[in-house]
Amino acid sequence: MNNSTTNTYEMKREIVNFAKNISGCVNKSTSKFVMDMQYGLARSGSSLISEIARSLDEDIKLSYTIERVCDNLNNLQDDEKEVIWNNYLKEVRNNVDIENAVVLFDDSDMNKEYSKKLEDLDRVIDAYYIFFTFDIYIYRDGE
């Protein structure tokens, strides 16, 4: 027997619960936006707003959904961002062994394959496509 429907609803319920936990005490529209973004990111597997909006499967024109998501993203207040970020970190700490955790951020998504002269442009290996590309090197304090 195929349990894909059950698995889908369980996954959606987990995403909704996670979104509720990280949105905390922000207003209702921001909380719904966070839930839409989390679900859209998980379902589409993409960070493109058009793909996130498409994955929401709303009964309105796609352009209206994209506009709504963009408006919500632009109207997000700094204090709401801070609440969401702090709640996100708290939620992650509950599920990760902090003592043994290793966190890696891949900056190679910002490749500039046609650029020849840019500040901090360097040659890096793009592990996804297994070839050299030109990329912006981002310096952070402590490196």
Residue frames as a rotation matrix with the C-alpha (Angstrom) as fourth column:
MET 1
0.582 0.813 0.000 0.00
0.813 -0.582 0.000 0.00
0.000 0.000 -1.000 0.00
ASN 2
-0.290 -0.667 0.686 1.24
0.666 -0.656 -0.357 3.44
0.688 0.353 0.634 -0.91
ASN 3
0.287 0.351 -0.891 1.42
0.929 -0.329 0.170 5.87
-0.234 -0.877 -0.420 2.02
SER 4
-0.589 -0.625 0.512 2.47
0.747 -0.663 0.048 8.92
0.310 0.411 0.857 0.00
THR 5
0.128 0.710 0.693 -0.65
0.153 -0.704 0.693 10.89
0.980 0.018 -0.199 0.94
THR 6
0.876 0.157 -0.456 -0.12
0.448 0.083 0.890 10.16
0.178 -0.984 0.002 4.62
ASN 7
-0.014 -0.974 -0.227 3.56
0.974 -0.065 0.218 11.04
-0.227 -0.218 0.949 4.34
THR 8
-0.432 -0.086 0.898 2.71
0.542 -0.821 0.182 14.28
0.721 0.565 0.401 2.54
TYR 9
0.553 0.725 0.410 0.27
0.057 -0.524 0.850 15.34
0.831 -0.447 -0.332 5.26
GLU 10
0.724 -0.370 -0.583 2.74
0.678 0.224 0.700 14.41
-0.128 -0.902 0.413 7.99
MET 11
-0.367 -0.901 0.231 5.47
0.929 -0.369 0.037 16.44
0.052 0.228 0.972 6.30
LYS 12
-0.194 0.366 0.910 3.10
0.270 -0.872 0.409 19.40
0.943 0.325 0.070 5.85
ARG 13
0.838 0.526 -0.144 2.05
0.249 -0.134 0.959 19.19
0.485 -0.840 -0.243 9.50
GLU 14
0.317 -0.815 -0.486 5.71
0.906 0.108 0.409 19.20
-0.281 -0.570 0.772 10.59
ILE 15
-0.552 -0.492 0.673 6.41
0.713 -0.697 0.076 22.24
0.432 0.522 0.735 8.39
VAL 16
0.244 0.743 0.623 3.36
0.128 -0.661 0.739 24.07
0.961 -0.101 -0.257 9.76
ASN 17
0.870 0.054 -0.490 4.40
0.484 0.102 0.869 23.29
0.097 -0.993 0.062 13.36
PHE 18
-0.128 -0.985 -0.115 7.97
0.977 -0.145 0.157 24.42
-0.171 -0.092 0.981 12.67
ALA 19
-0.443 0.018 0.896 6.70
0.469 -0.848 0.248 27.64
0.764 0.530 0.368 11.08
LYS 20
0.664 0.726 0.179 4.45
0.165 -0.376 0.912 28.29
0.729 -0.576 -0.369 14.10
ASN 21
0.619 -0.493 -0.611 7.37
0.763 0.195 0.616 27.73
-0.185 -0.848 0.497 16.45
ILE 22
-0.437 -0.896 0.086 9.68
0.892 -0.418 0.170 30.14
-0.117 0.151 0.982 14.64
SER 23
-0.273 0.366 0.890 7.08
0.390 -0.803 0.450 32.81
0.879 0.470 0.077 13.94
GLY 24
-0.752 -0.189 -0.632 6.33
0.651 -0.062 -0.757 33.04
0.104 -0.980 0.169 17.67
CYS 25
-0.089 0.726 -0.682 4.48
0.726 -0.422 -0.544 36.18
-0.682 -0.543 -0.489 18.70
VAL 26
-0.963 -0.179 -0.203 4.48
-0.008 -0.732 0.682 38.04
-0.270 0.658 0.703 15.37
ASN 27
-0.270 0.933 -0.237 1.18
-0.751 -0.358 -0.555 39.12
-0.603 0.028 0.797 13.83
LYS 28
0.284 0.531 0.798 -1.09
-0.032 0.837 -0.546 36.68
-0.958 0.130 0.255 12.02
SER 29
0.961 0.098 -0.260 -0.25
-0.251 -0.094 -0.964 37.76
-0.119 0.991 -0.065 8.46
THR 30
0.115 -0.988 -0.103 3.50
-0.973 -0.092 -0.210 37.46
0.198 0.124 -0.972 9.11
SER 31
-0.279 -0.151 0.948 2.97
-0.562 0.826 -0.034 34.06
-0.778 -0.543 -0.316 10.70
LYS 32
0.687 0.583 0.434 1.04
0.058 0.551 -0.832 32.89
-0.724 0.597 0.345 7.61
PHE 33
0.759 -0.490 -0.428 3.79
-0.623 -0.354 -0.698 34.29
0.190 0.796 -0.574 5.39
VAL 34
-0.245 -0.879 0.410 6.45
-0.943 0.314 0.109 32.34
-0.225 -0.360 -0.905 7.33
MET 35
-0.003 0.333 0.943 4.38
-0.161 0.931 -0.329 29.16
-0.987 -0.153 0.051 6.96
ASP 36
0.931 0.360 -0.065 3.89
-0.092 0.058 -0.994 29.75
-0.354 0.931 0.087 3.22
MET 37
0.421 -0.853 -0.308 7.61
-0.876 -0.294 -0.382 30.35
0.236 0.431 -0.871 2.74
GLN 38
-0.361 -0.560 0.746 8.63
-0.750 0.650 0.125 27.26
-0.555 -0.514 -0.654 4.73
TYR 39
0.294 0.564 0.772 6.16
0.065 0.794 -0.604 25.05
-0.954 0.228 0.197 2.88
GLY 40
0.954 0.095 -0.286 7.04
-0.255 -0.250 -0.934 26.56
-0.160 0.964 -0.214 -0.50
LEU 41
0.105 -0.990 -0.093 10.78
-0.994 -0.102 -0.039 26.15
0.029 0.097 -0.995 0.07
ALA 42
-0.388 -0.243 0.889 10.36
-0.481 0.876 0.030 22.54
-0.786 -0.416 -0.457 1.19
ARG 43
0.445 0.684 0.578 7.96
0.150 0.579 -0.801 21.56
-0.883 0.443 0.156 -1.57
SER 44
0.966 -0.039 -0.254 9.64
-0.253 -0.324 -0.911 23.32
-0.046 0.945 -0.323 -4.48
GLY 45
0.521 -0.850 0.083 13.22
0.741 0.498 0.449 22.70
-0.423 -0.173 0.890 -3.41
SER 46
-0.129 -0.498 0.857 14.03
0.812 -0.549 -0.197 26.14
0.569 0.671 0.475 -4.77
SER 47
-0.354 -0.031 -0.935 14.61
0.726 -0.639 -0.254 29.57
-0.589 -0.769 0.249 -3.30
LEU 48
-0.948 0.091 0.305 13.11
0.174 -0.657 0.734 31.35
0.267 0.749 0.607 -6.33
ILE 49
-0.693 0.720 -0.037 9.96
-0.385 -0.414 -0.825 33.24
-0.609 -0.557 0.564 -5.39
SER 50
-0.148 0.665 -0.732 8.18
-0.976 0.022 0.217 32.10
0.160 0.747 0.645 -8.56
GLU 51
-0.462 -0.072 -0.884 8.86
-0.147 0.989 -0.004 28.44
0.875 0.128 -0.468 -7.71
ILE 52
-0.976 0.143 -0.162 7.80
0.181 0.133 -0.974 28.94
-0.118 -0.981 -0.156 -4.09
ALA 53
-0.470 0.844 -0.259 4.58
-0.719 -0.536 -0.442 30.63
-0.512 -0.021 0.859 -5.24
ARG 54
-0.198 0.362 -0.911 3.93
-0.796 0.482 0.365 27.89
0.572 0.798 0.193 -7.80
SER 55
-0.738 -0.176 -0.651 4.33
0.109 0.922 -0.373 25.19
0.666 -0.346 -0.661 -5.14
LEU 56
-0.883 0.449 0.133 1.65
-0.279 -0.277 -0.919 26.82
-0.376 -0.849 0.370 -2.95
ASP 57
-0.818 0.551 0.163 -1.01
0.515 0.576 0.635 25.73
0.256 0.603 -0.755 -5.52
GLU 58
-0.606 0.627 -0.489 -3.34
0.085 -0.561 -0.824 28.63
-0.791 -0.540 0.286 -4.82
ASP 59
-0.072 0.719 0.692 -6.56
0.910 0.330 -0.249 29.06
-0.407 0.612 -0.678 -6.82
ILE 60
0.757 0.226 -0.614 -5.55
0.013 -0.943 -0.331 32.50
-0.654 0.243 -0.717 -8.07
LYS 61
0.888 -0.459 0.017 -3.24
-0.020 -0.076 -0.997 33.66
0.458 0.885 -0.076 -10.83
LEU 62
0.401 -0.830 -0.387 0.40
0.900 0.436 -0.005 32.87
0.173 -0.346 0.922 -10.22
SER 63
-0.336 -0.556 0.761 1.33
0.439 -0.807 -0.396 36.52
0.833 0.201 0.515 -10.66
TYR 64
0.442 0.566 0.697 -0.98
-0.406 -0.567 0.717 37.48
0.800 -0.599 -0.021 -7.77
THR 65
0.934 -0.154 -0.323 0.63
0.346 0.617 0.707 34.88
0.090 -0.772 0.629 -5.50
ILE 66
0.005 -0.991 0.135 4.11
0.923 -0.048 -0.382 36.09
0.385 0.126 0.914 -6.46
GLU 67
-0.164 -0.002 0.986 3.08
0.007 -1.000 -0.001 39.69
0.986 0.007 0.164 -5.80
ARG 68
0.808 0.528 0.261 1.63
-0.273 -0.056 0.960 38.75
0.522 -0.847 0.099 -2.38
VAL 69
0.698 -0.614 -0.370 4.77
0.716 0.610 0.340 36.86
0.017 -0.502 0.865 -1.37
CYS 70
-0.248 -0.819 0.518 7.02
0.754 -0.499 -0.427 39.71
0.608 0.284 0.741 -2.54
ASP 71
0.153 0.389 0.908 4.91
-0.234 -0.879 0.416 42.30
0.960 -0.276 -0.043 -0.72
ASN 72
0.973 0.218 -0.081 5.03
0.007 0.320 0.947 40.27
0.232 -0.922 0.310 2.50
LEU 73
0.350 -0.922 -0.166 8.77
0.930 0.363 -0.056 39.88
0.112 -0.134 0.985 2.16
ASN 74
-0.348 -0.468 0.812 9.28
0.462 -0.840 -0.286 43.61
0.816 0.275 0.509 1.59
ASN 75
0.261 0.580 0.771 6.94
-0.392 -0.667 0.634 44.58
0.882 -0.468 0.053 4.45
LEU 76
0.527 -0.137 -0.839 8.66
0.662 0.685 0.304 42.37
0.533 -0.715 0.452 7.02
GLN 77
0.824 -0.165 0.542 9.68
-0.388 -0.861 0.329 44.62
0.413 -0.481 -0.773 9.93
ASP 78
-0.152 -0.986 -0.063 13.13
-0.499 0.132 -0.857 44.44
0.853 -0.099 -0.512 11.54
ASP 79
-0.402 0.035 0.915 11.70
-0.901 0.162 -0.402 43.45
-0.162 -0.986 -0.034 14.91
GLU 80
0.721 0.676 0.150 9.71
-0.612 0.724 -0.320 40.64
-0.325 0.139 0.936 13.26
LYS 81
0.539 -0.621 -0.570 12.86
-0.339 0.459 -0.821 39.43
0.771 0.636 0.037 11.48
GLU 82
-0.458 -0.762 0.459 14.69
-0.713 0.007 -0.701 39.41
0.531 -0.648 -0.546 14.80
VAL 83
0.050 0.569 0.821 11.92
-0.874 0.423 -0.240 37.43
-0.484 -0.705 0.518 16.53
ILE 84
0.911 0.305 -0.277 11.82
-0.410 0.740 -0.533 34.90
0.043 0.599 0.799 13.67
TRP 85
0.219 -0.920 -0.326 15.62
-0.407 0.217 -0.887 34.58
0.887 0.327 -0.327 13.62
ASN 86
-0.505 -0.418 0.755 15.93
-0.844 0.054 -0.534 34.11
0.182 -0.907 -0.380 17.39
ASN 87
0.354 0.716 0.602 13.10
-0.746 0.604 -0.281 31.55
-0.565 -0.350 0.747 17.44
TYR 88
0.814 -0.140 -0.563 14.72
-0.389 0.589 -0.708 29.74
0.431 0.796 0.425 14.51
LEU 89
-0.230 -0.973 -0.001 18.04
-0.572 0.136 -0.809 29.52
0.788 -0.185 -0.588 16.36
LYS 90
-0.331 0.188 0.925 16.24
-0.898 0.237 -0.370 28.28
-0.289 -0.953 0.091 19.48
GLU 91
0.733 0.675 0.081 14.44
-0.594 0.694 -0.407 25.62
-0.331 0.250 0.910 17.44
VAL 92
0.542 -0.619 -0.569 17.65
-0.362 0.439 -0.822 24.50
0.759 0.651 0.014 15.77
ARG 93
-0.438 -0.734 0.518 19.48
-0.783 0.029 -0.621 24.31
0.441 -0.678 -0.588 19.11
ASN 94
0.133 0.583 0.802 16.76
-0.851 0.482 -0.209 21.95
-0.508 -0.655 0.560 20.37
ASN 95
0.929 0.350 0.119 17.41
-0.225 0.792 -0.568 19.56
-0.293 0.501 0.814 17.47
VAL 96
0.589 -0.793 -0.154 21.19
-0.086 0.128 -0.988 19.77
0.804 0.595 0.008 17.04
ASP 97
0.675 -0.507 -0.536 24.02
0.728 0.341 0.595 18.55
-0.119 -0.792 0.599 19.23
ILE 98
0.971 -0.226 0.078 25.77
-0.209 -0.961 -0.178 21.91
0.115 0.157 -0.981 19.67
GLU 99
0.465 -0.845 0.265 28.98
-0.394 0.071 0.916 20.37
-0.793 -0.530 -0.300 21.02
ASN 100
-0.319 -0.598 0.735 29.62
0.321 0.661 0.678 18.29
-0.892 0.452 -0.019 17.88
ALA 101
0.695 0.693 0.194 27.89
0.433 -0.186 -0.882 20.38
-0.575 0.697 -0.429 15.23
VAL 102
-0.628 -0.778 -0.010 29.67
0.426 -0.355 0.833 21.49
-0.651 0.519 0.554 12.07
VAL 103
0.552 0.819 -0.157 27.96
0.362 -0.405 -0.839 24.17
-0.751 0.406 -0.520 9.98
LEU 104
-0.621 -0.731 0.282 29.10
0.548 -0.148 0.823 24.89
-0.561 0.666 0.493 6.44
PHE 105
0.490 0.703 -0.516 27.90
0.017 -0.600 -0.800 27.68
-0.872 0.383 -0.306 4.18
ASP 106
-0.183 -0.512 0.839 28.59
0.856 0.336 0.392 27.31
-0.483 0.790 0.377 0.47
ASP 107
0.106 0.152 -0.983 29.20
-0.106 -0.981 -0.163 30.70
-0.989 0.121 -0.088 -1.12
SER 108
-0.813 -0.545 0.206 29.86
0.120 0.189 0.975 29.15
-0.570 0.817 -0.088 -4.53
ASP 109
0.018 0.895 0.445 26.25
0.899 0.180 -0.400 29.76
-0.438 0.407 -0.801 -5.59
MET 110
0.686 0.195 -0.701 27.29
0.025 -0.969 -0.245 33.31
-0.727 0.151 -0.670 -6.44
ASN 111
-0.157 -0.842 0.515 29.41
0.694 0.277 0.665 32.32
-0.703 0.462 0.541 -9.41
LYS 112
0.537 0.164 -0.827 30.25
-0.341 -0.855 -0.391 34.94
-0.772 0.492 -0.403 -12.00
GLU 113
0.264 -0.480 0.836 31.32
0.579 0.773 0.261 32.77
-0.772 0.415 0.482 -14.90
TYR 114
0.515 -0.037 0.856 31.35
0.810 -0.305 -0.501 35.62
0.280 0.952 -0.128 -17.45
SER 115
0.986 -0.166 0.026 33.05
-0.163 -0.912 0.376 38.20
-0.039 -0.375 -0.926 -15.24
LYS 116
0.455 -0.891 -0.019 36.73
0.604 0.324 -0.728 38.88
0.655 0.320 0.685 -15.78
LYS 117
-0.685 -0.687 0.241 37.42
0.320 -0.582 -0.748 41.89
0.654 -0.435 0.619 -13.54
LEU 118
0.553 0.782 0.289 35.58
-0.040 -0.322 0.946 42.25
0.833 -0.534 -0.147 -10.25
GLU 119
-0.146 -0.562 0.814 36.79
-0.890 -0.286 -0.357 42.99
0.433 -0.776 -0.459 -6.75
ASP 120
-0.269 -0.102 0.958 37.60
-0.771 0.619 -0.151 39.76
-0.577 -0.779 -0.246 -4.86
LEU 121
0.742 0.474 -0.475 37.00
-0.669 0.573 -0.474 37.60
0.047 0.669 0.742 -7.95
ASP 122
-0.337 -0.844 0.418 38.79
-0.824 0.479 0.301 34.29
-0.454 -0.243 -0.857 -7.59
ARG 123
-0.210 0.183 -0.960 38.84
-0.679 0.679 0.279 30.87
0.703 0.711 -0.018 -9.23
VAL 124
-0.357 0.169 0.919 36.94
-0.800 0.452 -0.394 28.19
-0.482 -0.876 -0.026 -7.26
ILE 125
-0.979 0.092 -0.181 35.75
-0.009 0.872 0.489 24.64
0.203 0.481 -0.853 -7.85
ASP 126
-0.167 0.978 0.122 32.02
-0.983 -0.175 0.060 24.30
0.080 -0.110 0.991 -8.37
ALA 127
-0.808 -0.255 0.530 31.42
-0.406 0.894 -0.188 20.89
-0.426 -0.367 -0.827 -6.78
TYR 128
0.168 0.951 0.261 27.94
-0.262 0.298 -0.918 20.52
-0.950 0.086 0.299 -8.27
TYR 129
0.924 0.189 -0.331 29.10
-0.348 0.064 -0.935 20.71
-0.156 0.980 0.125 -11.86
ILE 130
0.523 -0.810 0.267 32.73
0.491 0.541 0.683 19.65
-0.697 -0.226 0.680 -11.12
PHE 131
0.267 -0.533 0.803 34.46
0.839 -0.282 -0.466 22.47
0.474 0.798 0.371 -12.95
PHE 132
-0.583 -0.525 -0.620 36.34
0.738 -0.662 -0.132 25.67
-0.341 -0.534 0.773 -12.19
THR 133
0.374 0.682 0.629 34.38
0.790 -0.589 0.170 28.90
0.486 0.433 -0.759 -12.23
PHE 134
-0.707 -0.537 0.460 34.93
0.232 -0.790 -0.567 32.47
0.668 -0.295 0.683 -11.16
ASP 135
0.319 0.769 -0.554 33.41
0.779 0.119 0.615 33.40
0.539 -0.628 -0.561 -7.86
ILE 136
0.260 -0.165 0.952 33.32
-0.415 -0.909 -0.044 36.30
0.872 -0.383 -0.304 -5.42
TYR 137
-0.331 -0.415 -0.848 35.33
0.640 0.561 -0.525 35.50
0.693 -0.716 0.080 -2.29
ILE 138
0.570 0.589 0.574 33.56
-0.104 -0.641 0.761 36.80
0.815 -0.493 -0.304 0.79
TYR 139
-0.575 -0.802 -0.159 35.87
0.179 0.066 -0.982 37.72
0.798 -0.593 0.106 3.66
ARG 140
0.679 0.734 0.017 34.48
0.104 -0.119 0.987 37.42
0.727 -0.668 -0.157 7.15
ASP 141
0.243 -0.567 0.787 36.06
-0.896 -0.442 -0.042 38.50
0.372 -0.695 -0.615 10.42
GLY 142
0.366 -0.183 0.912 38.16
-0.650 0.651 0.391 35.75
-0.666 -0.736 0.120 11.91
GLU 143
0.963 -0.030 0.270 39.19
0.199 0.751 -0.629 34.12
-0.184 0.659 0.729 8.62
